[in-house]
Amino acid sequence: MTATVFTGTPTITQHLVPTASLNTLEKIGLWFLLLFHRLNKSKDLFLIDDGQVKQSSYQRFEGKDGTLYLGFTTFMPVPADYEVLPNKPWTYAIELNNAVASDNYNS
């Protein structure tokens, strides 16, 4: 995945994290899921049982009250033993590419 920067101007292989607008866990999560989906939605993933799925996909659901919900399926590669390694679990995410999304994700 692309490298991220928190200040300054991102380079061609970096993405600026819009820290001012990411002020809740829900916003951080949705920003990540939408960006990850945008950069990886066309990648096919072949599972051990010969099943083929997209690296990232999402569905739209409408609640009975009319609220729109987005449901995500995201496959993030990690080493087989990441849970017993000494660093924080998320630091073992394996990068998939160096794509950068549009500027809409920078602010």
C-alpha positions as CSV (number, residue, x, y, z in Angstrom):
1,M,0.0,0.0,0.0
2,T,1.1,3.6,-0.3
3,A,3.2,5.2,2.4
4,T,1.3,7.9,4.3
5,V,2.4,11.3,5.6
6,F,0.6,13.4,8.2
7,T,1.9,16.8,7.2
8,G,3.4,18.4,4.1
9,T,2.9,17.4,0.5
10,P,2.8,13.8,-0.4
11,T,5.0,12.4,-3.1
12,I,3.8,10.2,-6.0
13,T,4.0,7.1,-3.8
14,Q,2.6,8.7,-0.6
15,H,-0.8,9.6,0.6
16,L,-1.7,12.5,2.9
17,V,-3.7,11.4,5.9
18,P,-6.4,14.1,6.5
19,T,-5.9,14.2,10.2
20,A,-8.2,17.3,10.7
21,S,-11.3,15.4,9.5
22,L,-10.5,12.0,11.0
23,N,-11.6,12.8,14.5
24,T,-13.6,9.7,15.4
25,L,-12.8,6.0,15.2
26,E,-15.7,5.6,12.8
27,K,-14.3,8.2,10.4
28,I,-10.8,6.7,10.5
29,G,-12.3,3.2,9.9
30,L,-14.5,4.3,7.0
31,W,-11.6,6.4,5.4
32,F,-9.3,3.4,5.6
33,L,-11.9,0.9,4.2
34,L,-13.0,3.2,1.3
35,L,-9.4,4.0,0.4
36,F,-8.3,0.4,0.6
37,H,-11.2,-0.7,-1.5
38,R,-10.6,2.0,-4.1
39,L,-6.9,0.9,-4.5
40,N,-7.5,-2.9,-4.4
41,K,-11.1,-3.5,-5.7
42,S,-9.9,-5.0,-9.0
43,K,-7.5,-7.5,-7.5
44,D,-8.6,-11.1,-7.3
45,L,-7.6,-13.3,-4.4
46,F,-7.5,-17.1,-4.8
47,L,-8.3,-18.9,-1.5
48,I,-7.0,-22.3,-0.5
49,D,-10.3,-24.0,-1.4
50,D,-10.0,-22.6,-5.0
51,G,-12.5,-19.9,-4.2
52,Q,-11.9,-16.6,-5.9
53,V,-12.9,-13.3,-4.3
54,K,-12.0,-9.7,-4.6
55,Q,-9.2,-8.3,-2.4
56,S,-11.8,-5.7,-1.2
57,S,-15.5,-5.3,-1.8
58,Y,-18.4,-3.5,-0.3
59,Q,-22.2,-3.7,-0.4
60,R,-24.8,-1.1,0.3
61,F,-27.7,-1.8,2.7
62,E,-30.6,0.3,3.6
63,G,-31.9,0.2,7.2
64,K,-35.6,0.2,8.0
65,D,-35.2,3.8,9.1
66,G,-33.8,4.7,5.7
67,T,-30.2,5.0,6.9
68,L,-27.6,3.8,4.3
69,Y,-25.0,1.3,5.6
70,L,-21.9,0.2,3.8
71,G,-20.7,-3.4,4.5
72,F,-17.1,-4.2,3.7
73,T,-15.2,-7.5,3.0
74,T,-11.5,-6.8,3.1
75,F,-8.6,-9.3,3.0
76,M,-5.4,-8.0,4.5
77,P,-2.3,-10.2,4.1
78,V,-0.2,-10.8,7.2
79,P,2.5,-13.3,8.2
80,A,1.2,-16.6,9.5
81,D,2.7,-16.0,12.9
82,Y,1.9,-12.3,13.3
83,E,-0.1,-12.9,16.5
84,V,3.0,-14.1,18.4
85,L,5.5,-11.7,17.0
86,P,6.8,-9.0,19.4
87,N,5.5,-5.8,17.7
88,K,2.0,-4.5,17.5
89,P,-0.2,-6.7,15.2
90,W,-1.0,-4.0,12.7
91,T,2.7,-3.4,12.0
92,Y,2.9,-6.7,10.2
93,A,0.4,-5.8,7.4
94,I,2.0,-6.8,4.1
95,E,1.9,-4.1,1.5
96,L,0.0,-4.8,-1.7
97,N,1.0,-2.0,-4.0
98,N,2.1,1.6,-4.2
99,A,-1.1,3.1,-5.8
100,V,-2.3,6.5,-4.6
101,A,-6.0,7.4,-4.7
102,S,-7.4,10.8,-5.8
103,D,-7.0,14.0,-3.8
104,N,-10.5,13.4,-2.4
105,Y,-8.9,11.2,0.2
106,N,-6.4,14.0,1.3
107,S,-8.9,16.4,2.9
